[in-house]
């Protein structure tokens, strides 16, 4: 029997979705165990890398899924524990599942490329652009895709008493509007504002998380999602819809609110569903994504479709839309993991050959 691939599942990390990453990893590792020799690689909230044995011991210590955090006293940052990094030289392929900063933004992908390790998912550039909402929306617009009206405000240019900024928001965006950090996930630092009096406070909050902030029109629309799978020939999944009762789809709405509903497949006319699937593939290609990406859209009552963003490391929990949509498309969770590993290996071969 041929030797099985050693699959390193990298998870945890420093973002607000640390616990979600842990839950995703546990499900991925369980599903992959029949095909691969799974190597758990945990990263603590302070950025310290754990050895596989340390990681497994921490996973075994608690049965509380969304309260399980990886910890190691006194260890901070990537190079604080070089013995853990040697694990990268002992795996055949990596499956990154760290959300947000230092995981989904191209930094982890760059480390894996420096180490010569194949990995599932988007490359360095697509990952970095996918985390920067301002750059991402600019590229979407240049590709001919509709995006919700917005302006970008930089911390170095911001003045609390700027009447020019208030007028720019009112003329280009209007109210209500969302104020959000350009980089970040889990809806951290986001505010919904209804008037110019609320703008300054919302900007100050967002600037705590990034030097670049988007002020974006609040779209009165349905929230539609499409899972895309593939490298140079990406395929769209059936569509899903998110329904919730909150101002925006934040961490609590995603993972803790029992009233949030994931509807799959979404109730849409066939022509509209096909149109959104085509837009999903166009957006995926515009960013040069690879492996996987969840493309998010707004659909207004008058059938205008706005592309919102790509998530290059979508969740893989039981409450995550990406694997659910592919299951509706006839691809099981385990087969989805296998296909993503194959795509990562294929892309690595092309990169090395190039």
N, C-alpha and C positions, 0 to 999 in steps of 0.2 A: 504494500500500500504506500502511495506517495506521501511524503512528509506534508503535514498540514501547515498552512501559513500561520505565522504568529501575528495576530491582530492586536495592536496596541490601541486601546480606547482611552483617549485623553479627556479628562473632564474635571469639573469643579471650577477653579479660577476665581478671579477677583471681582467679577461683576455682581450686580444685584440678583442675577438669575443663577447663582452658584448652586443652590439646592435643586433647582429644576434640572440643571446639568447633571447632577448626581443621579436623579431619578431616571433621566433619559439614558444615562450610561448603564445603569443596572438592567434596564429592559433590553438595550442593544446587546450587552454582554450575554444575557440569558438566551436571546434569540440566535446569537452567533456561535454559541458554544458547540453546537453539533457540527459546524463546518470548519471552525478555526480553533487554534490554541489562543485563547483570549488572555491578554496581558493588561490588567487594570493599571492605569497611570493617573493618579490623582494630583491635583494642584490645589493647594490651600487658598484660603481667602487672602492670605498675605503674599501669595505668589510663589511659595516654596513647593518644589516638586517632591513627591513621595515615591518611594520604591514600590514595586508591585505588592510585596508582602505588607508594607505599611498601609497601602491603600486598601487592601482586602480586609485587614484587621479593623480599619475604621468603618468600612461598609458593614461589617458584621456586628457592630456594637449597638445598632439601633434599628428599630422597625418603623420609626416615624419618617415617612418619605419626604415631606416638605420641610422638615426641621433637621435634616441631616447635613452637617457641614464638615468638611475636611479641615483638620487643625493640626498644627505642630508648633509647640511653644518655642519661641525664640528664633524661628526660621523665617526669613523674609527674602523674597526675590528669587530669580531664576538660578543664580550661581551660588546660593547659600548652601546647597547640598549637591555637589557635583556627582556624588555616587548615584543619585537618583537619575541624573541625566544620561548615565551610561546605558540605561534601559533602551534609549532610542536606537542604539547600535545593535540591539538584540531582537528587534522586531522586523517583520517583513513589510508591513503596511500599517499606517496609522488611521484612526477614525476620530478626528477632532470633534468634540462635543462641548467645547467651552463657548459660552455665549458672551457677546459684548467685548469690552476692552481686553486686550491681550489674548484673545481667542478667536474672535470672529472678524477682527480688523486687519488681518494680513500678517500680524507679528508672529503668531504661532506657525502660520503657513510658511513664512520666511525661514523660521528656525528649522522646520522639517526639510525644506529644500536645501538649506546649508548642510544639514546632516545627511542628505541623500536618501531620505526616507519617503517612499510613496505615501500619498494620503488621499482620503476621500474628500470630495467637496471642492469648492472654488479655490483658485490660485490666489497669489498675493495681491495682484492688482484688483481683481473683482471683489475680493474680500474687503480691501481697504475702501474702495469706492462704495460698496454696499453699506458700510458703516457710516459714511459721511453723507447725510441726507442732502446737503446742498450740492455736492458734486454729482451725486446719483441723479437728482432731479434735473440737473443741467444736461447730463448725458441723455436721459430719457427724452427731454424736450428736443435736443438736437437730432434724436432718432425719429422725430415726428410723432411722439407719444404725448398725449395730453396729461398735464400735471395740474394739481390745484394751485391757484395763484398764491404766491408767497414772495417774501423778500428776505434777504440774508443780512443780519446785523452782526458786526464784529465788535468784540469788547474794546478794542483800541479806538474805535470810532464812536462808541456810544457816549452820549452825554445825557444825563437825566432830564435836563431842561430843554432838550432838542425839540423844538416845534416842527422842524423839518422832518424828523423821523415820524412824529405823530401824523403829519400830513401824508407822508409816504405810505404809512400803514393804511390810513383811511382811503386813499385814492387807489392803491394797488390791491389791497387785501380786503379791507372792511371788517366789520364785526358781525357776529362773534368770530374769534380767531383762536388758533392754538399758537402758543409760544413754546418752542422746544429746542433743546440742544441739538446741534447738527450731528454730533456723534453721541451714541448711547442707545441703550435698549431699556426694556422693562418700563417704559413711560416715565423714567426718572427725570425729574426736573421740568416736567411738562405742566403747563397751565392752560386753562381755557378762559379767555377774557371776553367781556361783553362791551367794554368801553375804553376810551383812551386813558381814563383814570387808573385802570388796572394794568396798563402796559408796562410802566416802569418796574413795578414789583415783580411782574412775571419775567421780565428780562433779567433782573438781578438774580432771581432764582435759577434761571437757565444758565447764566454765566458762571454759576458755581460749578457747573459740570462740563462746560466747554467754552472756548473763546469765540466760537461761531454759533449763532442762534438763528433759527428760522421762525419767522412770523407768517403763519399760513392760514388761509381762509378755512373756517370750519365747514366742511362739506356736509350738507343734509342729504345723506345717501346711505345705501346699503353697503355693507363691508363684505366683499367677495374675495376669495383666495383660490389660487391655483398652484399646485405642486408641479414643478418642472424637474425632469430627470434626464440626464445625458450630458455629453460633451459637445461635439460638433453637430450632432443631430438630436437636439433636445426634444423631448416629448412632454405634452401637457397632460395632467390628470383631469378627471372630472372636477367640477368646481365645488367649492364649499362656501358657506355663508356663516358669519359670526353675528349672533344677536345677543345684545346685553342691554342693561338698563343704566349704565354709567355714562358719565360725560365723555369718557374715552376708554379704550380697551387697554387697561393697565394690568399690572401684575396680579392684583387681586381678582380682577374680572377673568383673567386667563385661567388661573389655577385654583382659586379659592371660592369664587362666587357660584353657588349652586344654581342661580338663575341664568347664568351664561349658557347659551345653547350653540353647539356646533352642528350645523345642518349640512349633511352631505348625502347625496348630491344637492346642490342649491336648486331651488325652484325657479328656473329661468327658461324662457323660450329657447329652443334649440339654436336658432340663428344668433341670439345674443350670447349664449354659452360658447359657441364656436368663435365668435368675435373676440371674446375675452381670452379664450385659450390662445388665439393667434397673437393677441397683444402680449400675453405672458411670455410666449416664445420670443417675440421681438425684443421685449425688455431684457430677457435673459441673455440674448445674443448681444444686445447693445453694450452690456457690461462685461461681455466675454466670460460669463459664468461657466462653471464646469461641475459635473457631478450632480449637485442638487441646488435647488433654490425655491423658496416659497414666495410667489409673487402676489402682492396685495393690491386690491383695487377698490375704488369707490364707484358705485353705480347710482346715478341720480334718477329721480322720478321721470325725467324726460329723456332717459336712455343715454345720457352722456357718461362715458367711461373714463375715469381718471386713474392712471397708474400711481400707486402710492409709494411702495418700496419693495425691495427684495430682502429676504432673510436668508443669508447664505449658510447659516447653521441653525436650521429650524429645530424645534423640540421633537423629541422622540418618546415622550411620555404617553400614557394612555389617553391623555386629554389633548394631545397635539394633532393639529390638522394635517401636517405633511404626511405621516404614515397612514392616517385615516383616509385621506383622499386616494392614495395609491391602493389601499385595500379595496375601496369602492371601484377602482379601475382594474381589479383582478390580480394585483400583485401583493402577495402576503408580506407581512412584516419581515420575516426571515429572508425572503427572496429579495426584498428591497435592500436590506443590509448587504446581501451578497452582490447585488448589481452595483451598489455604490462602491464596494471594494474593487470590483472589476474595473469600473470607470476610473478610479484612482490609479490603479496599476497601468491602465492603458495610457492615461495622460502622462504618467511618469516616464514611460517608455518613449513617448513622443518628445518629451522635453529633453531627455538624455540624448536621444538620437539627433535632436536639433542642435 
